Amino acid sequence: MNTSNPKIHTRRDLAELMQSIMAKTYSKLKKDRRLEDKLNMVKTYLIEAHVPESANHDTILKTLQKSSKQLPSNISISVSETREQHFFSATCRNQNKKHFCEIYIDTSNPRFLRLTTADKGDIVEWFIMKWASSSPLLDNVWLPWQSLMDIAQNPNIQFMAMSLDYDQRIWNEEIIDKYPVEYFKMQLASKAAKKVLDILKVQEDLKGAIDLSKVNVKYRLGENGDFSNDRIKYYGKITTSGNSFNAHLVLTNEMVLKPYIEKVRYYEKTYALRLNEKDNVRFTIEGSPIEISLFRKIESMKKFIEKIFSGSKPFRLIGVPIKFNDNFFKIRATDLHMETRVDFEIMPKLIRIFLFPGSCGNSVLRFHTNLQRHWDSTAKIEE
C-alpha cells in the first residue's frame, strides 16, 4: 500500500483492496516462497483503547488524536475521519519523512480496535508499537501462550506452524544465573507442531523456558473455498494471506478478539476489589486477588521487583516495594496504561494481583504474557 493507492473511504473499500493484496501475496508465496520488495502482506494489529465500549464516534476520534500527540517528537501520526462511522485512517511519518505508512482503524468496538495496513512490515511495526506504548490511552492486546494454543486447536482451524521465543536477557545476570536457558528461539512448520511442543515442555532443563510466541493457522470460511492463512503473535499482530479478507476478519473477531474481550471483562467484573453497601448500614468487600503460580522460583526478589516496577517496557508498571521479609513484598503500583492503581504481592513462587474499580483487565494479561515470555513460561493464572 502506498500513496498511489485509491483512497479508502469505507470498510468495503478496505476489504476490496486488502483481499486483492492477500491474493497476490498468497500466489507469490505459494509459487516462489518469498515476496517481491514492493509487495507486502496484509497485517491487522489489535489495540486496546482507554475508552468505554459504549463510546461514540467523536469520543474515539478525540482519543486517537490525543494519543497521537503523546508520541516522541520524531514521529507524527495524523488521524482522520472517513465516510463511515467508527472508521478512521491514520497517516504515519517520521521526522525526516523517510518512512511513511497508512493505517485504517475499525472501532466497531471502541475499546478494542483493529488497525489494518499493507505497508512495509518493519516500518508499520515501528509506528504502531511506538504509538501503543507511548500513550496511556492505548495498549497492545496480549495473548499468553494458552490463548494462542486455544486458537490453534479450535476445531474450525488447521494448525500449520508455531514459533517459540523465550528471552531472559532483560534481567540482571545475578537473577538468571541459576537457570540453564537464557534465550530460546525456534520455528516449526509441521502438522506435528503440537506434539513437538508437548515433548519439549517436559524436558527438565527446558521447563519454564518454552514460550509459544506465534501460531500459524489456516481458516476456511464456509464451503465455498474462502480461506485465510494467518500468523497470530502474542502482542496482537495478525499477518494474513489467502483469497478472503472476510475469512481473516471472522477469524480475528470471533476466535482471537472475542475470547480476549470476554477474559478482560471477566477479570474486571469478578476480581476488582470494591465496597458493596448492604441495608444502608453494612459494607462488604467484594472481589479477590488474581493468583499466578510459578515453577521457576524467584531467587533475587529485590532485583526482580526493581526490573518489573521500573516503568519500562514490556511490563509498563511503576511502584515502590514494601519489604515484609525476604520472601514477601507488597507493591502499590501504577499501570502506565490508563495510569490506574494495581497492587501486587510478590513471593518466590506466587504472585498476587489486586485490581480496583477503574483498573483494566488488560493489565493482567500484559503482565501474565510477558512474565511467561521473560521469566517462567509455565506461569499460570489460578482460576
C-alpha positions, 0 to 999 in steps of 0.5 A, spaced: 500 500 500 502 506 498 500 513 496 498 511 489 493 507 492 485 509 491 483 512 497 479 508 502 473 511 504 469 505 507 470 498 510 468 495 503 473 499 500 478 496 505 476 489 504 476 490 496 483 492 496 486 488 502 483 481 499 486 483 492 493 484 496 492 477 500 491 474 493 497 476 490 501 475 496 498 468 497 500 466 489 507 469 490 508 465 496 505 459 494 509 459 487 516 462 489 516 462 497 518 469 498 515 476 496 517 481 491 520 488 495 514 492 493 509 487 495 507 486 502 502 482 506 496 484 509 497 485 517 491 487 522 494 489 529 489 489 535 489 495 540 486 496 546 483 503 547 482 507 554 475 508 552 468 505 554 465 500 549 459 504 549 463 510 546 461 514 540 464 516 534 467 523 536 469 520 543 474 515 539 476 520 534 478 525 540 482 519 543 486 517 537 488 524 536 490 525 543 494 519 543 497 521 537 500 527 540 503 523 546 508 520 541 516 522 541 517 528 537 520 524 531 514 521 529 507 524 527 501 520 526 495 524 523 488 521 524 482 522 520 475 521 519 472 517 513 465 516 510 463 511 515 462 511 522 467 508 527 472 508 521 478 512 521 485 512 517 491 514 520 497 517 516 504 515 519 511 519 518 517 520 521 521 526 522 525 526 516 519 523 512 523 517 510 518 512 512 511 513 511 505 508 512 497 508 512 493 505 517 485 504 517 482 503 524 475 499 525 472 501 532 466 497 531 468 496 538 471 502 541 475 499 546 478 494 542 480 496 535 483 493 529 488 497 525 489 494 518 495 496 513 499 493 507 505 497 508 512 495 509 512 490 515 518 493 519 516 500 518 508 499 520 511 495 526 515 501 528 509 506 528 504 502 531 508 499 537 511 506 538 504 509 538 501 503 543 506 504 548 507 511 548 500 513 550 496 511 556 490 511 552 492 505 548 495 498 549 497 492 545 492 486 546 496 480 549 495 473 548 499 468 553 501 462 550 494 458 552 490 463 548 494 462 542 494 454 543 486 455 544 486 458 537 490 453 534 486 447 536 479 450 535 476 445 531 474 450 525 482 451 524 488 447 521 494 448 525 500 449 520 506 452 524 508 455 531 514 459 533 517 459 540 521 465 543 523 465 550 528 471 552 531 472 559 536 477 557 532 483 560 534 481 567 540 482 571 545 476 570 545 475 578 537 473 577 538 468 571 544 465 573 541 459 576 537 457 570 540 453 564 536 457 558 537 464 557 534 465 550 530 460 546 528 461 539 525 456 534 520 455 528 516 449 526 512 448 520 509 441 521 502 438 522 506 435 528 507 442 531 503 440 537 506 434 539 513 437 538 511 442 543 508 437 548 515 433 548 519 439 549 515 442 555 517 436 559 524 436 558 527 438 565 532 443 563 527 446 558 521 447 563 519 454 564 523 456 558 518 454 552 514 460 550 509 459 544 510 466 541 506 465 534 501 460 531 500 459 524 493 457 522 489 456 516 481 458 516 476 456 511 470 460 511 464 456 509 464 451 503 465 455 498 473 455 498 474 462 502 480 461 506 485 465 510 492 463 512 494 467 518 500 468 523 497 470 530 503 473 535 502 474 542 502 482 542 496 482 537 499 482 530 495 478 525 499 477 518 494 474 513 494 471 506 489 467 502 483 469 497 478 472 503 479 478 507 472 476 510 475 469 512 481 473 516 476 478 519 471 472 522 477 469 524 480 475 528 473 477 531 470 471 533 476 466 535 482 471 537 478 478 539 472 475 542 475 470 547 480 476 549 474 481 550 470 476 554 477 474 559 478 482 560 471 483 562 471 477 566 477 479 570 474 486 571 467 484 573 469 478 578 476 480 581 476 488 582 476 489 589 470 494 591 465 496 597 458 493 596 453 497 601 448 492 604 441 495 608 444 502 608 448 500 614 453 494 612 459 494 607 462 488 604 468 487 600 467 484 594 472 481 589 479 477 590 486 477 588 488 474 581 493 468 583 499 466 578 503 460 580 510 459 578 515 453 577 521 457 576 522 460 583 524 467 584 531 467 587 533 475 587 526 478 589 529 485 590 532 485 583 526 482 580 521 487 583 526 493 581 526 490 573 518 489 573 516 496 577 521 500 573 516 503 568 519 500 562 517 496 557 514 490 556 511 490 563 509 498 563 508 498 571 511 503 576 511 502 584 515 502 590 516 495 594 514 494 601 519 489 604 515 484 609 521 479 609 525 476 604 520 472 601 514 477 601 513 484 598 507 488 597 507 493 591 502 499 590 503 500 583 501 504 577 499 501 570 502 506 565 496 504 561 490 508 563 495 510 569 490 506 574 492 503 581 494 495 581 497 492 587 501 486 587 504 481 592 510 478 590 513 471 593 518 466 590 513 462 587 506 466 587 504 472 585 498 476 587 494 481 583 489 486 586 485 490 581 480 496 583 474 499 580 477 503 574 483 498 573 483 494 566 483 487 565 488 488 560 493 489 565 493 482 567 494 479 561 500 484 559 503 482 565 501 474 565 504 474 557 510 477 558 512 474 565 511 467 561 515 470 555 521 473 560 521 469 566 517 462 567 513 460 561 509 455 565 506 461 569 499 460 570 493 464 572 489 460 578 482 460 576 
